[in-house]
Amino acid sequence: MKGQIESFLKKLRGESVNIDVKKLKGEWKGYFRIRKGRLRIIFSIDTSYRSLYVERIDFRGDAYK
């Protein structure tokens, strides 16, 4: 999972990286998710502190509950 987060950070820097990232809606507004097979990494970004906070890593069916 660490590699997926590193890839996302590379993508933020403008590098061409193949990663499935999506901005979430509804109750998860303000969060993003990275999809890696059946697993989901849900996280938020705090630009003022230049930090990324991982909220949850779980299987697809359980990650959004």
mmCIF file as Biopython writes it, N, C-alpha, C and O atoms, coordinates in Angstrom:
data_model
#
loop_
_atom_site.group_PDB
_atom_site.id
_atom_site.type_symbol
_atom_site.label_atom_id
_atom_site.label_alt_id
_atom_site.label_comp_id
_atom_site.label_asym_id
_atom_site.label_entity_id
_atom_site.label_seq_id
_atom_site.pdbx_PDB_ins_code
_atom_site.Cartn_x
_atom_site.Cartn_y
_atom_site.Cartn_z
_atom_site.occupancy
_atom_site.B_iso_or_equiv
_atom_site.auth_seq_id
_atom_site.auth_asym_id
_atom_site.pdbx_PDB_model_num
ATOM 1   N N  . MET A ? 1  ? 0.810   -1.194 0.000   1.0 0.0 1  A 1 
ATOM 2   C CA . MET A ? 1  ? 0.000   0.000  0.000   1.0 0.0 1  A 1 
ATOM 3   C C  . MET A ? 1  ? 0.861   1.269  0.000   1.0 0.0 1  A 1 
ATOM 4   O O  . MET A ? 1  ? 0.474   2.296  -0.558  1.0 0.0 1  A 1 
ATOM 5   N N  . LYS A ? 2  ? 2.006   1.180  0.620   1.0 0.0 2  A 1 
ATOM 6   C CA . LYS A ? 2  ? 2.897   2.333  0.655   1.0 0.0 2  A 1 
ATOM 7   C C  . LYS A ? 2  ? 3.269   2.769  -0.762  1.0 0.0 2  A 1 
ATOM 8   O O  . LYS A ? 2  ? 3.369   3.964  -1.043  1.0 0.0 2  A 1 
ATOM 9   N N  . GLY A ? 3  ? 3.472   1.807  -1.643  1.0 0.0 3  A 1 
ATOM 10  C CA . GLY A ? 3  ? 3.816   2.113  -3.027  1.0 0.0 3  A 1 
ATOM 11  C C  . GLY A ? 3  ? 2.714   2.868  -3.743  1.0 0.0 3  A 1 
ATOM 12  O O  . GLY A ? 3  ? 2.994   3.731  -4.576  1.0 0.0 3  A 1 
ATOM 13  N N  . GLN A ? 4  ? 1.459   2.556  -3.430  1.0 0.0 4  A 1 
ATOM 14  C CA . GLN A ? 4  ? 0.332   3.248  -4.046  1.0 0.0 4  A 1 
ATOM 15  C C  . GLN A ? 4  ? 0.285   4.709  -3.613  1.0 0.0 4  A 1 
ATOM 16  O O  . GLN A ? 4  ? 0.017   5.593  -4.427  1.0 0.0 4  A 1 
ATOM 17  N N  . ILE A ? 5  ? 0.541   4.960  -2.347  1.0 0.0 5  A 1 
ATOM 18  C CA . ILE A ? 5  ? 0.539   6.332  -1.835  1.0 0.0 5  A 1 
ATOM 19  C C  . ILE A ? 5  ? 1.702   7.115  -2.433  1.0 0.0 5  A 1 
ATOM 20  O O  . ILE A ? 5  ? 1.557   8.287  -2.781  1.0 0.0 5  A 1 
ATOM 21  N N  . GLU A ? 6  ? 2.858   6.461  -2.551  1.0 0.0 6  A 1 
ATOM 22  C CA . GLU A ? 6  ? 4.000   7.120  -3.185  1.0 0.0 6  A 1 
ATOM 23  C C  . GLU A ? 6  ? 3.700   7.457  -4.638  1.0 0.0 6  A 1 
ATOM 24  O O  . GLU A ? 6  ? 4.087   8.524  -5.115  1.0 0.0 6  A 1 
ATOM 25  N N  . SER A ? 7  ? 3.017   6.567  -5.349  1.0 0.0 7  A 1 
ATOM 26  C CA . SER A ? 7  ? 2.629   6.832  -6.735  1.0 0.0 7  A 1 
ATOM 27  C C  . SER A ? 7  ? 1.679   8.023  -6.814  1.0 0.0 7  A 1 
ATOM 28  O O  . SER A ? 7  ? 1.786   8.849  -7.720  1.0 0.0 7  A 1 
ATOM 29  N N  . PHE A ? 8  ? 0.752   8.109  -5.868  1.0 0.0 8  A 1 
ATOM 30  C CA . PHE A ? 8  ? -0.168  9.239  -5.847  1.0 0.0 8  A 1 
ATOM 31  C C  . PHE A ? 8  ? 0.583   10.556 -5.637  1.0 0.0 8  A 1 
ATOM 32  O O  . PHE A ? 8  ? 0.276   11.557 -6.284  1.0 0.0 8  A 1 
ATOM 33  N N  . LEU A ? 9  ? 1.553   10.554 -4.743  1.0 0.0 9  A 1 
ATOM 34  C CA . LEU A ? 9  ? 2.339   11.764 -4.502  1.0 0.0 9  A 1 
ATOM 35  C C  . LEU A ? 9  ? 3.128   12.156 -5.746  1.0 0.0 9  A 1 
ATOM 36  O O  . LEU A ? 9  ? 3.278   13.342 -6.037  1.0 0.0 9  A 1 
ATOM 37  N N  . LYS A ? 10 ? 3.631   11.172 -6.478  1.0 0.0 10 A 1 
ATOM 38  C CA . LYS A ? 10 ? 4.316   11.459 -7.743  1.0 0.0 10 A 1 
ATOM 39  C C  . LYS A ? 10 ? 3.356   12.092 -8.741  1.0 0.0 10 A 1 
ATOM 40  O O  . LYS A ? 10 ? 3.722   13.010 -9.475  1.0 0.0 10 A 1 
ATOM 41  N N  . LYS A ? 11 ? 2.121   11.590 -8.759  1.0 0.0 11 A 1 
ATOM 42  C CA . LYS A ? 11 ? 1.110   12.140 -9.664  1.0 0.0 11 A 1 
ATOM 43  C C  . LYS A ? 11 ? 0.808   13.599 -9.296  1.0 0.0 11 A 1 
ATOM 44  O O  . LYS A ? 11 ? 0.626   14.437 -10.178 1.0 0.0 11 A 1 
ATOM 45  N N  . LEU A ? 12 ? 0.754   13.898 -7.997  1.0 0.0 12 A 1 
ATOM 46  C CA . LEU A ? 12 ? 0.531   15.279 -7.563  1.0 0.0 12 A 1 
ATOM 47  C C  . LEU A ? 12 ? 1.655   16.201 -8.024  1.0 0.0 12 A 1 
ATOM 48  O O  . LEU A ? 12 ? 1.423   17.375 -8.313  1.0 0.0 12 A 1 
ATOM 49  N N  . ARG A ? 13 ? 2.869   15.667 -8.093  1.0 0.0 13 A 1 
ATOM 50  C CA . ARG A ? 13 ? 4.013   16.457 -8.540  1.0 0.0 13 A 1 
ATOM 51  C C  . ARG A ? 13 ? 4.032   16.651 -10.048 1.0 0.0 13 A 1 
ATOM 52  O O  . ARG A ? 13 ? 4.861   17.398 -10.567 1.0 0.0 13 A 1 
ATOM 53  N N  . GLY A ? 14 ? 3.120   15.981 -10.760 1.0 0.0 14 A 1 
ATOM 54  C CA . GLY A ? 14 ? 3.030   16.160 -12.203 1.0 0.0 14 A 1 
ATOM 55  C C  . GLY A ? 14 ? 3.632   15.036 -13.020 1.0 0.0 14 A 1 
ATOM 56  O O  . GLY A ? 14 ? 3.644   15.111 -14.249 1.0 0.0 14 A 1 
ATOM 57  N N  . GLU A ? 15 ? 4.128   14.007 -12.378 1.0 0.0 15 A 1 
ATOM 58  C CA . GLU A ? 15 ? 4.690   12.880 -13.100 1.0 0.0 15 A 1 
ATOM 59  C C  . GLU A ? 15 ? 3.560   12.037 -13.691 1.0 0.0 15 A 1 
ATOM 60  O O  . GLU A ? 15 ? 2.446   12.011 -13.169 1.0 0.0 15 A 1 
ATOM 61  N N  . SER A ? 16 ? 3.868   11.360 -14.775 1.0 0.0 16 A 1 
ATOM 62  C CA . SER A ? 16 ? 2.896   10.486 -15.429 1.0 0.0 16 A 1 
ATOM 63  C C  . SER A ? 16 ? 2.921   9.120  -14.747 1.0 0.0 16 A 1 
ATOM 64  O O  . SER A ? 16 ? 3.844   8.329  -14.943 1.0 0.0 16 A 1 
ATOM 65  N N  . VAL A ? 17 ? 1.898   8.859  -13.948 1.0 0.0 17 A 1 
ATOM 66  C CA . VAL A ? 17 ? 1.818   7.616  -13.176 1.0 0.0 17 A 1 
ATOM 67  C C  . VAL A ? 17 ? 0.447   6.999  -13.415 1.0 0.0 17 A 1 
ATOM 68  O O  . VAL A ? 17 ? -0.565  7.700  -13.413 1.0 0.0 17 A 1 
ATOM 69  N N  . ASN A ? 18 ? 0.415   5.684  -13.621 1.0 0.0 18 A 1 
ATOM 70  C CA . ASN A ? 18 ? -0.837  4.973  -13.825 1.0 0.0 18 A 1 
ATOM 71  C C  . ASN A ? 18 ? -1.381  4.520  -12.474 1.0 0.0 18 A 1 
ATOM 72  O O  . ASN A ? 18 ? -0.945  3.506  -11.930 1.0 0.0 18 A 1 
ATOM 73  N N  . ILE A ? 19 ? -2.333  5.276  -11.938 1.0 0.0 19 A 1 
ATOM 74  C CA . ILE A ? 19 ? -2.918  4.962  -10.630 1.0 0.0 19 A 1 
ATOM 75  C C  . ILE A ? 19 ? -4.394  5.358  -10.665 1.0 0.0 19 A 1 
ATOM 76  O O  . ILE A ? 19 ? -4.752  6.381  -11.249 1.0 0.0 19 A 1 
ATOM 77  N N  . ASP A ? 20 ? -5.238  4.554  -10.044 1.0 0.0 20 A 1 
ATOM 78  C CA . ASP A ? 20 ? -6.681  4.803  -10.036 1.0 0.0 20 A 1 
ATOM 79  C C  . ASP A ? 20 ? -7.046  5.578  -8.773  1.0 0.0 20 A 1 
ATOM 80  O O  . ASP A ? 20 ? -7.202  4.997  -7.700  1.0 0.0 20 A 1 
ATOM 81  N N  . VAL A ? 21 ? -7.182  6.898  -8.913  1.0 0.0 21 A 1 
ATOM 82  C CA . VAL A ? 21 ? -7.535  7.783  -7.796  1.0 0.0 21 A 1 
ATOM 83  C C  . VAL A ? 21 ? -8.845  8.471  -8.134  1.0 0.0 21 A 1 
ATOM 84  O O  . VAL A ? 21 ? -9.071  8.873  -9.275  1.0 0.0 21 A 1 
ATOM 85  N N  . LYS A ? 22 ? -9.700  8.603  -7.142  1.0 0.0 22 A 1 
ATOM 86  C CA . LYS A ? 22 ? -10.996 9.252  -7.365  1.0 0.0 22 A 1 
ATOM 87  C C  . LYS A ? 22 ? -11.357 10.101 -6.154  1.0 0.0 22 A 1 
ATOM 88  O O  . LYS A ? 22 ? -11.128 9.702  -5.012  1.0 0.0 22 A 1 
ATOM 89  N N  . LYS A ? 23 ? -11.923 11.272 -6.414  1.0 0.0 23 A 1 
ATOM 90  C CA . LYS A ? 23 ? -12.440 12.136 -5.355  1.0 0.0 23 A 1 
ATOM 91  C C  . LYS A ? 23 ? -13.799 11.578 -4.933  1.0 0.0 23 A 1 
ATOM 92  O O  . LYS A ? 23 ? -14.636 11.270 -5.782  1.0 0.0 23 A 1 
ATOM 93  N N  . LEU A ? 24 ? -14.017 11.448 -3.633  1.0 0.0 24 A 1 
ATOM 94  C CA . LEU A ? 24 ? -15.257 10.858 -3.140  1.0 0.0 24 A 1 
ATOM 95  C C  . LEU A ? 24 ? -16.335 11.910 -2.924  1.0 0.0 24 A 1 
ATOM 96  O O  . LEU A ? 24 ? -16.050 13.099 -2.785  1.0 0.0 24 A 1 
ATOM 97  N N  . LYS A ? 25 ? -17.583 11.444 -2.900  1.0 0.0 25 A 1 
ATOM 98  C CA . LYS A ? 25 ? -18.747 12.323 -2.742  1.0 0.0 25 A 1 
ATOM 99  C C  . LYS A ? 25 ? -19.547 11.913 -1.511  1.0 0.0 25 A 1 
ATOM 100 O O  . LYS A ? 25 ? -19.219 10.943 -0.828  1.0 0.0 25 A 1 
ATOM 101 N N  . GLY A ? 26 ? -20.597 12.669 -1.249  1.0 0.0 26 A 1 
ATOM 102 C CA . GLY A ? 26 ? -21.532 12.317 -0.180  1.0 0.0 26 A 1 
ATOM 103 C C  . GLY A ? 26 ? -20.916 12.408 1.199   1.0 0.0 26 A 1 
ATOM 104 O O  . GLY A ? 26 ? -20.283 13.406 1.545   1.0 0.0 26 A 1 
ATOM 105 N N  . GLU A ? 27 ? -21.103 11.373 1.975   1.0 0.0 27 A 1 
ATOM 106 C CA . GLU A ? 27 ? -20.627 11.351 3.353   1.0 0.0 27 A 1 
ATOM 107 C C  . GLU A ? 27 ? -19.092 11.370 3.430   1.0 0.0 27 A 1 
ATOM 108 O O  . GLU A ? 27 ? -18.533 11.738 4.464   1.0 0.0 27 A 1 
ATOM 109 N N  . TRP A ? 28 ? -18.415 10.982 2.357   1.0 0.0 28 A 1 
ATOM 110 C CA . TRP A ? 28 ? -16.946 10.974 2.294   1.0 0.0 28 A 1 
ATOM 111 C C  . TRP A ? 28 ? -16.405 12.196 1.537   1.0 0.0 28 A 1 
ATOM 112 O O  . TRP A ? 28 ? -15.267 12.175 1.069   1.0 0.0 28 A 1 
ATOM 113 N N  . LYS A ? 29 ? -17.202 13.243 1.416   1.0 0.0 29 A 1 
ATOM 114 C CA . LYS A ? 29 ? -16.763 14.445 0.698   1.0 0.0 29 A 1 
ATOM 115 C C  . LYS A ? 29 ? -15.480 14.991 1.338   1.0 0.0 29 A 1 
ATOM 116 O O  . LYS A ? 29 ? -15.373 15.074 2.562   1.0 0.0 29 A 1 
ATOM 117 N N  . GLY A ? 30 ? -14.513 15.361 0.496   1.0 0.0 30 A 1 
ATOM 118 C CA . GLY A ? 30 ? -13.241 15.855 0.982   1.0 0.0 30 A 1 
ATOM 119 C C  . GLY A ? 30 ? -12.168 14.784 1.053   1.0 0.0 30 A 1 
ATOM 120 O O  . GLY A ? 30 ? -11.008 15.074 1.343   1.0 0.0 30 A 1 
ATOM 121 N N  . TYR A ? 31 ? -12.560 13.544 0.788   1.0 0.0 31 A 1 
ATOM 122 C CA . TYR A ? 31 ? -11.631 12.425 0.807   1.0 0.0 31 A 1 
ATOM 123 C C  . TYR A ? 31 ? -11.390 11.936 -0.617  1.0 0.0 31 A 1 
ATOM 124 O O  . TYR A ? 31 ? -12.150 12.240 -1.537  1.0 0.0 31 A 1 
ATOM 125 N N  . PHE A ? 32 ? -10.324 11.178 -0.772  1.0 0.0 32 A 1 
ATOM 126 C CA . PHE A ? 32 ? -9.994  10.525 -2.029  1.0 0.0 32 A 1 
ATOM 127 C C  . PHE A ? 32 ? -9.869  9.037  -1.766  1.0 0.0 32 A 1 
ATOM 128 O O  . PHE A ? 32 ? -9.736  8.601  -0.623  1.0 0.0 32 A 1 
ATOM 129 N N  . ARG A ? 33 ? -9.914  8.253  -2.860  1.0 0.0 33 A 1 
ATOM 130 C CA . ARG A ? 33 ? -9.674  6.835  -2.703  1.0 0.0 33 A 1 
ATOM 131 C C  . ARG A ? 33 ? -8.726  6.360  -3.794  1.0 0.0 33 A 1 
ATOM 132 O O  . ARG A ? 33 ? -8.759  6.840  -4.927  1.0 0.0 33 A 1 
ATOM 133 N N  . ILE A ? 34 ? -7.891  5.417  -3.426  1.0 0.0 34 A 1 
ATOM 134 C CA . ILE A ? 34 ? -7.019  4.722  -4.370  1.0 0.0 34 A 1 
ATOM 135 C C  . ILE A ? 34 ? -7.529  3.287  -4.433  1.0 0.0 34 A 1 
ATOM 136 O O  . ILE A ? 34 ? -7.738  2.643  -3.405  1.0 0.0 34 A 1 
ATOM 137 N N  . ARG A ? 35 ? -7.723  2.801  -5.648  1.0 0.0 35 A 1 
ATOM 138 C CA . ARG A ? 35 ? -8.190  1.430  -5.829  1.0 0.0 35 A 1 
ATOM 139 C C  . ARG A ? 35 ? -7.015  0.553  -6.247  1.0 0.0 35 A 1 
ATOM 140 O O  . ARG A ? 35 ? -6.316  0.863  -7.212  1.0 0.0 35 A 1 
ATOM 141 N N  . LYS A ? 36 ? -6.802  -0.526 -5.530  1.0 0.0 36 A 1 
ATOM 142 C CA . LYS A ? 36 ? -5.767  -1.505 -5.851  1.0 0.0 36 A 1 
ATOM 143 C C  . LYS A ? 36 ? -6.397  -2.882 -5.719  1.0 0.0 36 A 1 
ATOM 144 O O  . LYS A ? 36 ? -6.447  -3.452 -4.629  1.0 0.0 36 A 1 
ATOM 145 N N  . GLY A ? 37 ? -6.878  -3.413 -6.844  1.0 0.0 37 A 1 
ATOM 146 C CA . GLY A ? 37 ? -7.577  -4.700 -6.815  1.0 0.0 37 A 1 
ATOM 147 C C  . GLY A ? 37 ? -8.848  -4.589 -6.003  1.0 0.0 37 A 1 
ATOM 148 O O  . GLY A ? 37 ? -9.685  -3.728 -6.276  1.0 0.0 37 A 1 
ATOM 149 N N  . ARG A ? 38 ? -9.008  -5.446 -5.010  1.0 0.0 38 A 1 
ATOM 150 C CA . ARG A ? 38 ? -10.197 -5.410 -4.160  1.0 0.0 38 A 1 
ATOM 151 C C  . ARG A ? 38 ? -10.045 -4.463 -2.972  1.0 0.0 38 A 1 
ATOM 152 O O  . ARG A ? 38 ? -11.014 -4.212 -2.255  1.0 0.0 38 A 1 
ATOM 153 N N  . LEU A ? 39 ? -8.846  -3.937 -2.758  1.0 0.0 39 A 1 
ATOM 154 C CA . LEU A ? 39 ? -8.603  -3.042 -1.620  1.0 0.0 39 A 1 
ATOM 155 C C  . LEU A ? 39 ? -8.839  -1.587 -1.990  1.0 0.0 39 A 1 
ATOM 156 O O  . LEU A ? 39 ? -8.671  -1.186 -3.141  1.0 0.0 39 A 1 
ATOM 157 N N  . ARG A ? 40 ? -9.233  -0.800 -0.987  1.0 0.0 40 A 1 
ATOM 158 C CA . ARG A ? 40 ? -9.405  0.642  -1.155  1.0 0.0 40 A 1 
ATOM 159 C C  . ARG A ? 40 ? -8.617  1.358  -0.061  1.0 0.0 40 A 1 
ATOM 160 O O  . ARG A ? 40 ? -8.619  0.942  1.098   1.0 0.0 40 A 1 
ATOM 161 N N  . ILE A ? 41 ? -7.948  2.433  -0.446  1.0 0.0 41 A 1 
ATOM 162 C CA . ILE A ? 41 ? -7.248  3.299  0.506   1.0 0.0 41 A 1 
ATOM 163 C C  . ILE A ? 41 ? -8.002  4.620  0.485   1.0 0.0 41 A 1 
ATOM 164 O O  . ILE A ? 41 ? -8.060  5.288  -0.547  1.0 0.0 41 A 1 
ATOM 165 N N  . ILE A ? 42 ? -8.574  4.997  1.610   1.0 0.0 42 A 1 
ATOM 166 C CA . ILE A ? 42 ? -9.321  6.252  1.706   1.0 0.0 42 A 1 
ATOM 167 C C  . ILE A ? 42 ? -8.479  7.228  2.514   1.0 0.0 42 A 1 
ATOM 168 O O  . ILE A ? 42 ? -8.018  6.907  3.609   1.0 0.0 42 A 1 
ATOM 169 N N  . PHE A ? 43 ? -8.282  8.429  1.960   1.0 0.0 43 A 1 
ATOM 170 C CA . PHE A ? 43 ? -7.389  9.383  2.605   1.0 0.0 43 A 1 
ATOM 171 C C  . PHE A ? 43 ? -7.830  10.810 2.318   1.0 0.0 43 A 1 
ATOM 172 O O  . PHE A ? 43 ? -8.627  11.061 1.415   1.0 0.0 43 A 1 
ATOM 173 N N  . SER A ? 44 ? -7.299  11.733 3.098   1.0 0.0 44 A 1 
ATOM 174 C CA . SER A ? 44 ? -7.533  13.161 2.878   1.0 0.0 44 A 1 
ATOM 175 C C  . SER A ? 44 ? -6.182  13.855 2.780   1.0 0.0 44 A 1 
ATOM 176 O O  . SER A ? 44 ? -5.155  13.316 3.193   1.0 0.0 44 A 1 
ATOM 177 N N  . ILE A ? 45 ? -6.207  15.057 2.226   1.0 0.0 45 A 1 
ATOM 178 C CA . ILE A ? 45 ? -4.985  15.835 2.043   1.0 0.0 45 A 1 
ATOM 179 C C  . ILE A ? 45 ? -5.150  17.154 2.777   1.0 0.0 45 A 1 
ATOM 180 O O  . ILE A ? 45 ? -6.163  17.835 2.613   1.0 0.0 45 A 1 
ATOM 181 N N  . ASP A ? 46 ? -4.165  17.519 3.583   1.0 0.0 46 A 1 
ATOM 182 C CA . ASP A ? 46 ? -4.131  18.806 4.271   1.0 0.0 46 A 1 
ATOM 183 C C  . ASP A ? 46 ? -3.013  19.627 3.625   1.0 0.0 46 A 1 
ATOM 184 O O  . ASP A ? 46 ? -1.837  19.452 3.943   1.0 0.0 46 A 1 
ATOM 185 N N  . THR A ? 47 ? -3.397  20.520 2.718   1.0 0.0 47 A 1 
ATOM 186 C CA . THR A ? 47 ? -2.393  21.285 1.969   1.0 0.0 47 A 1 
ATOM 187 C C  . THR A ? 47 ? -1.650  22.284 2.840   1.0 0.0 47 A 1 
ATOM 188 O O  . THR A ? 47 ? -0.495  22.603 2.556   1.0 0.0 47 A 1 
ATOM 189 N N  . SER A ? 48 ? -2.281  22.784 3.890   1.0 0.0 48 A 1 
ATOM 190 C CA . SER A ? 48 ? -1.607  23.772 4.736   1.0 0.0 48 A 1 
ATOM 191 C C  . SER A ? 48 ? -0.421  23.158 5.481   1.0 0.0 48 A 1 
ATOM 192 O O  . SER A ? 48 ? 0.577   23.835 5.725   1.0 0.0 48 A 1 
ATOM 193 N N  . TYR A ? 49 ? -0.530  21.875 5.845   1.0 0.0 49 A 1 
ATOM 194 C CA . TYR A ? 49 ? 0.568   21.179 6.516   1.0 0.0 49 A 1 
ATOM 195 C C  . TYR A ? 49 ? 1.334   20.248 5.576   1.0 0.0 49 A 1 
ATOM 196 O O  . TYR A ? 49 ? 2.269   19.562 5.989   1.0 0.0 49 A 1 
ATOM 197 N N  . ARG A ? 50 ? 0.922   20.234 4.299   1.0 0.0 50 A 1 
ATOM 198 C CA . ARG A ? 50 ? 1.531   19.360 3.297   1.0 0.0 50 A 1 
ATOM 199 C C  . ARG A ? 50 ? 1.545   17.918 3.792   1.0 0.0 50 A 1 
ATOM 200 O O  . ARG A ? 50 ? 2.571   17.240 3.769   1.0 0.0 50 A 1 
ATOM 201 N N  . SER A ? 51 ? 0.359   17.467 4.244   1.0 0.0 51 A 1 
ATOM 202 C CA . SER A ? 51 ? 0.234   16.136 4.823   1.0 0.0 51 A 1 
ATOM 203 C C  . SER A ? 51 ? -0.869  15.346 4.142   1.0 0.0 51 A 1 
ATOM 204 O O  . SER A ? 51 ? -1.828  15.911 3.616   1.0 0.0 51 A 1 
ATOM 205 N N  . LEU A ? 52 ? -0.716  14.040 4.162   1.0 0.0 52 A 1 
ATOM 206 C CA . LEU A ? 52 ? -1.713  13.121 3.659   1.0 0.0 52 A 1 
ATOM 207 C C  . LEU A ? 52 ? -2.093  12.214 4.823   1.0 0.0 52 A 1 
ATOM 208 O O  . LEU A ? 52 ? -1.222  11.595 5.434   1.0 0.0 52 A 1 
ATOM 209 N N  . TYR A ? 53 ? -3.386  12.127 5.138   1.0 0.0 53 A 1 
ATOM 210 C CA . TYR A ? 53 ? -3.873  11.332 6.261   1.0 0.0 53 A 1 
ATOM 211 C C  . TYR A ? 53 ? -4.679  10.147 5.742   1.0 0.0 53 A 1 
ATOM 212 O O  . TYR A ? 53 ? -5.718  10.328 5.108   1.0 0.0 53 A 1 
ATOM 213 N N  . VAL A ? 54 ? -4.205  8.948  6.007   1.0 0.0 54 A 1 
ATOM 214 C CA . VAL A ? 54 ? -4.924  7.740  5.601   1.0 0.0 54 A 1 
ATOM 215 C C  . VAL A ? 54 ? -6.000  7.463  6.644   1.0 0.0 54 A 1 
ATOM 216 O O  . VAL A ? 54 ? -5.709  7.262  7.823   1.0 0.0 54 A 1 
ATOM 217 N N  . GLU A ? 55 ? -7.236  7.458  6.190   1.0 0.0 55 A 1 
ATOM 218 C CA . GLU A ? 55 ? -8.376  7.215  7.076   1.0 0.0 55 A 1 
ATOM 219 C C  . GLU A ? 55 ? -8.651  5.718  7.227   1.0 0.0 55 A 1 
ATOM 220 O O  . GLU A ? 55 ? -8.918  5.229  8.325   1.0 0.0 55 A 1 
ATOM 221 N N  . ARG A ? 56 ? -8.579  4.997  6.095   1.0 0.0 56 A 1 
ATOM 222 C CA . ARG A ? 56 ? -8.963  3.587  6.141   1.0 0.0 56 A 1 
ATOM 223 C C  . ARG A ? 56 ? -8.339  2.825  4.971   1.0 0.0 56 A 1 
ATOM 224 O O  . ARG A ? 56 ? -8.245  3.342  3.857   1.0 0.0 56 A 1 
ATOM 225 N N  . ILE A ? 57 ? -7.924  1.610  5.237   1.0 0.0 57 A 1 
ATOM 226 C CA . ILE A ? 57 ? -7.520  0.660  4.203   1.0 0.0 57 A 1 
ATOM 227 C C  . ILE A ? 57 ? -8.339  -0.592 4.453   1.0 0.0 57 A 1 
ATOM 228 O O  . ILE A ? 57 ? -8.215  -1.227 5.501   1.0 0.0 57 A 1 
ATOM 229 N N  . ASP A ? 58 ? -9.182  -0.947 3.480   1.0 0.0 58 A 1 
ATOM 230 C CA . ASP A ? 58 ? -10.077 -2.075 3.686   1.0 0.0 58 A 1 
ATOM 231 C C  . ASP A ? 58 ? -10.525 -2.618 2.340   1.0 0.0 58 A 1 
ATOM 232 O O  . ASP A ? 58 ? -10.256 -2.023 1.296   1.0 0.0 58 A 1 
ATOM 233 N N  . PHE A ? 59 ? -11.212 -3.758 2.374   1.0 0.0 59 A 1 
ATOM 234 C CA . PHE A ? 59 ? -11.769 -4.320 1.164   1.0 0.0 59 A 1 
ATOM 235 C C  . PHE A ? 59 ? -12.933 -3.464 0.677   1.0 0.0 59 A 1 
ATOM 236 O O  . PHE A ? 59 ? -13.566 -2.757 1.461   1.0 0.0 59 A 1 
ATOM 237 N N  . ARG A ? 60 ? -13.204 -3.533 -0.606  1.0 0.0 60 A 1 
ATOM 238 C CA . ARG A ? 60 ? -14.184 -2.670 -1.257  1.0 0.0 60 A 1 
ATOM 239 C C  . ARG A ? 60 ? -15.525 -2.635 -0.532  1.0 0.0 60 A 1 
ATOM 240 O O  . ARG A ? 60 ? -16.075 -1.555 -0.318  1.0 0.0 60 A 1 
ATOM 241 N N  . GLY A ? 61 ? -16.052 -3.770 -0.158  1.0 0.0 61 A 1 
ATOM 242 C CA . GLY A ? 61 ? -17.381 -3.833 0.468   1.0 0.0 61 A 1 
ATOM 243 C C  . GLY A ? 61 ? -17.436 -3.207 1.843   1.0 0.0 61 A 1 
ATOM 244 O O  . GLY A ? 61 ? -18.501 -2.762 2.270   1.0 0.0 61 A 1 
ATOM 245 N N  . ASP A ? 62 ? -16.318 -3.160 2.548   1.0 0.0 62 A 1 
ATOM 246 C CA . ASP A ? 62 ? -16.305 -2.663 3.922   1.0 0.0 62 A 1 
ATOM 247 C C  . ASP A ? 62 ? -15.713 -1.273 4.057   1.0 0.0 62 A 1 
ATOM 248 O O  . ASP A ? 62 ? -15.903 -0.636 5.092   1.0 0.0 62 A 1 
ATOM 249 N N  . ALA A ? 63 ? -15.018 -0.787 3.072   1.0 0.0 63 A 1 
ATOM 250 C CA . ALA A ? 63 ? -14.250 0.459  3.186   1.0 0.0 63 A 1 
ATOM 251 C C  . ALA A ? 63 ? -15.132 1.687  3.392   1.0 0.0 63 A 1 
ATOM 252 O O  . ALA A ? 63 ? -14.729 2.618  4.089   1.0 0.0 63 A 1 
ATOM 253 N N  . TYR A ? 64 ? -16.307 1.707  2.809   1.0 0.0 64 A 1 
ATOM 254 C CA . TYR A ? 64 ? -17.141 2.916  2.845   1.0 0.0 64 A 1 
ATOM 255 C C  . TYR A ? 64 ? -18.177 2.902  3.948   1.0 0.0 64 A 1 
ATOM 256 O O  . TYR A ? 64 ? -18.992 3.821  4.022   1.0 0.0 64 A 1 
ATOM 257 N N  . LYS A ? 65 ? -18.179 1.891  4.814   1.0 0.0 65 A 1 
ATOM 258 C CA . LYS A ? 65 ? -19.172 1.787  5.894   1.0 0.0 65 A 1 
ATOM 259 C C  . LYS A ? 65 ? -18.730 2.536  7.105   1.0 0.0 65 A 1 
ATOM 260 O O  . LYS A ? 65 ? -19.440 2.559  8.111   1.0 0.0 65 A 1 
#
